[in-house]
Amino acid sequence: MCGIVGLYLKNPALRPHLGRLFSPMMGEMTERGPDSAGFAVYREEGGRDEAKVTVCSVAPGYDWPGLAQEAGEALGAEAVAEAASNHAVLRASVDAGKLRDWIEAAHPELSVTSSGSALEIYKDVGLPMDVLDRFGVSQMAGSHMIGHTRMATESAVTTAGAHPFNTGDDLCLVHNGSLSNHHRLRDWLREQQGVRFQTDNDTEVAAGYLTWRIGEGASIAEALEAGIRDLDGFYTFAVGTREGFSVLRDPIACKPAVMAENDDWVAMASEFRALACLPDVEAASVWEPEPGKVYSWGGSA
């Protein structure tokens, strides 16, 4: 099962209302994924020179200000932490990879959900709307969001196992389906290409594959096109980058997906009912994405 939603706002005037528009879309996917949920939001308040790394703590009452102070002292740059439920976004004017490396080395009790300059990923166990309320999604602004509601059929119900997954700066992936060659591919990416993984989820392997391809010089569209050949299985992918988002269904396309676009926004979901709540949807073009074809918006081509 599982449900996917994505919303990219072409009209900048709508960006202060991104979270309010996105939340009902996720709510409509509850039946497809009631055990856990997560979302990625893209917003650039600090510019590309400021890194932000989203971290999660399983222990309540974590000392986020103390973490920021320690990071600043260790990295020689002012750092601040903005908490949201059991997550926090740590910001500093350093390279995002350097900040992420420090967190993973100095604080193994924390899990990193995302890194980059625009991306933030929040996810947790529970009904989708409960998860969204925990993080105050309806008040969030930004350019685009991608979300996932999970029904765990092959692994445990955990926060770490929830989507989205991030393996490279400002890149995230959500996935409905199943890959059959992810174990072998994970080993190759880890041992030969240095890609780091935190879970056994096949979706994280797909994200790591895209990170590797992009690191080799491919655009996101080129990386997804290569994935048609290299990723065995059946799937619908929604991929976020700093510039926009992309959608791909495998060549058989047995997993559902629908898209809609008007002058103000473009959106995708596993079912149309998640799009029906968007403004002026009656004037939008609505279609089912073709098998094996990459769709990209916002400079993600």
Solvent accessible surface area in square Angstrom, and as a share of the most:
residue,aa,sasa,rsa
1,M,101,0.45
2,C,18,0.11
3,G,0,0.00
4,I,1,0.01
5,V,1,0.00
6,G,0,0.00
7,L,1,0.00
8,Y,23,0.09
9,L,0,0.00
10,K,71,0.30
11,N,48,0.24
12,P,91,0.57
13,A,75,0.58
14,L,35,0.18
15,R,74,0.27
16,P,83,0.52
17,H,76,0.34
18,L,0,0.00
19,G,0,0.00
20,R,130,0.47
21,L,15,0.07
22,F,0,0.00
23,S,10,0.07
24,P,56,0.35
25,M,0,0.00
26,M,1,0.00
27,G,20,0.19
28,E,64,0.29
29,M,0,0.00
30,T,31,0.18
31,E,110,0.49
32,R,23,0.08
33,G,0,0.00
34,P,51,0.32
35,D,30,0.16
36,S,0,0.00
37,A,1,0.00
38,G,0,0.00
39,F,0,0.00
40,A,0,0.00
41,V,0,0.00
42,Y,2,0.01
43,R,46,0.17
44,E,77,0.35
45,E,106,0.48
46,G,42,0.40
47,G,31,0.30
48,R,146,0.53
49,D,127,0.66
50,E,42,0.19
51,A,3,0.02
52,K,2,0.01
53,V,0,0.00
54,T,0,0.00
55,V,0,0.00
56,C,4,0.03
57,S,4,0.02
58,V,139,0.80
59,A,52,0.40
60,P,129,0.81
61,G,83,0.80
62,Y,49,0.19
63,D,90,0.47
64,W,17,0.06
65,P,101,0.64
66,G,26,0.25
67,L,4,0.02
68,A,6,0.05
69,Q,119,0.53
70,E,72,0.32
71,A,0,0.00
72,G,14,0.14
73,E,128,0.57
74,A,59,0.46
75,L,27,0.14
76,G,71,0.69
77,A,22,0.17
78,E,147,0.66
79,A,15,0.12
80,V,75,0.43
81,A,30,0.24
82,E,97,0.44
83,A,60,0.47
84,A,24,0.19
85,S,61,0.39
86,N,40,0.20
87,H,0,0.00
88,A,1,0.01
89,V,2,0.01
90,L,1,0.00
91,R,26,0.09
92,A,3,0.02
93,S,81,0.52
94,V,25,0.15
95,D,96,0.50
96,A,10,0.08
97,G,26,0.25
98,K,104,0.44
99,L,0,0.00
100,R,23,0.09
101,D,66,0.34
102,W,36,0.13
103,I,0,0.00
104,E,56,0.25
105,A,86,0.66
106,A,43,0.34
107,H,27,0.12
108,P,107,0.67
109,E,92,0.41
110,L,13,0.06
111,S,42,0.27
112,V,5,0.03
113,T,10,0.06
114,S,0,0.00
115,S,2,0.01
116,G,3,0.03
117,S,10,0.06
118,A,1,0.01
119,L,0,0.00
120,E,0,0.00
121,I,0,0.00
122,Y,5,0.02
123,K,10,0.04
124,D,16,0.08
125,V,59,0.34
126,G,19,0.19
127,L,89,0.44
128,P,0,0.00
129,M,74,0.33
130,D,70,0.36
131,V,0,0.00
132,L,2,0.01
133,D,104,0.54
134,R,99,0.36
135,F,11,0.04
136,G,31,0.30
137,V,1,0.01
138,S,56,0.36
139,Q,155,0.69
140,M,13,0.06
141,A,42,0.32
142,G,9,0.08
143,S,21,0.14
144,H,1,0.00
145,M,0,0.00
146,I,0,0.00
147,G,0,0.00
148,H,1,0.00
149,T,0,0.00
150,R,12,0.05
151,M,63,0.28
152,A,25,0.19
153,T,105,0.61
154,E,131,0.59
155,S,60,0.39
156,A,70,0.55
157,V,69,0.40
158,T,59,0.34
159,T,27,0.16
160,A,51,0.39
161,G,9,0.09
162,A,0,0.00
163,H,8,0.04
164,P,0,0.00
165,F,8,0.04
166,N,7,0.04
167,T,23,0.14
168,G,15,0.15
169,D,82,0.42
170,D,8,0.04
171,L,9,0.04
172,C,0,0.00
173,L,0,0.00
174,V,0,0.00
175,H,4,0.02
176,N,1,0.00
177,G,26,0.25
178,S,25,0.16
179,L,4,0.02
180,S,87,0.56
181,N,39,0.20
182,H,22,0.10
183,H,114,0.51
184,R,201,0.73
185,L,24,0.12
186,R,12,0.04
187,D,64,0.33
188,W,98,0.34
189,L,0,0.00
190,R,108,0.39
191,E,124,0.56
192,Q,118,0.53
193,Q,72,0.32
194,G,58,0.55
195,V,15,0.09
196,R,141,0.51
197,F,28,0.12
198,Q,94,0.42
199,T,27,0.16
200,D,113,0.58
201,N,17,0.08
202,D,17,0.09
203,T,1,0.01
204,E,4,0.02
205,V,0,0.00
206,A,0,0.00
207,A,0,0.00
208,G,0,0.00
209,Y,2,0.01
210,L,0,0.00
211,T,34,0.20
212,W,44,0.16
213,R,52,0.19
214,I,63,0.32
215,G,67,0.64
216,E,121,0.54
217,G,66,0.64
218,A,24,0.19
219,S,34,0.22
220,I,10,0.05
221,A,17,0.13
222,E,93,0.42
223,A,0,0.00
224,L,1,0.01
225,E,94,0.42
226,A,15,0.11
227,G,1,0.01
228,I,50,0.26
229,R,160,0.58
230,D,39,0.20
231,L,6,0.03
232,D,71,0.37
233,G,32,0.31
234,F,82,0.34
235,Y,2,0.01
236,T,1,0.00
237,F,0,0.00
238,A,0,0.00
239,V,0,0.00
240,G,0,0.00
241,T,16,0.09
242,R,66,0.24
243,E,72,0.32
244,G,0,0.00
245,F,0,0.00
246,S,0,0.00
247,V,1,0.00
248,L,1,0.00
249,R,8,0.03
250,D,1,0.01
251,P,77,0.48
252,I,139,0.71
253,A,16,0.12
254,C,81,0.48
255,K,35,0.15
256,P,50,0.31
257,A,8,0.06
258,V,22,0.13
259,M,0,0.00
260,A,0,0.00
261,E,45,0.20
262,N,23,0.12
263,D,131,0.68
264,D,42,0.22
265,W,1,0.00
266,V,0,0.00
267,A,0,0.00
268,M,1,0.00
269,A,0,0.00
270,S,6,0.04
271,E,50,0.23
272,F,91,0.38
273,R,88,0.32
274,A,0,0.00
275,L,0,0.00
276,A,51,0.39
277,C,60,0.36
278,L,7,0.03
279,P,51,0.32
280,D,80,0.41
281,V,20,0.11
282,E,143,0.64
283,A,80,0.62
284,A,16,0.12
285,S,73,0.47
286,V,71,0.41
287,W,72,0.25
288,E,109,0.49
289,P,2,0.01
290,E,96,0.43
291,P,72,0.45
292,G,27,0.26
293,K,94,0.40
294,V,26,0.15
295,Y,24,0.09
296,S,35,0.23
297,W,36,0.13
298,G,30,0.29
299,G,66,0.63
300,S,4,0.03
301,A,86,0.67
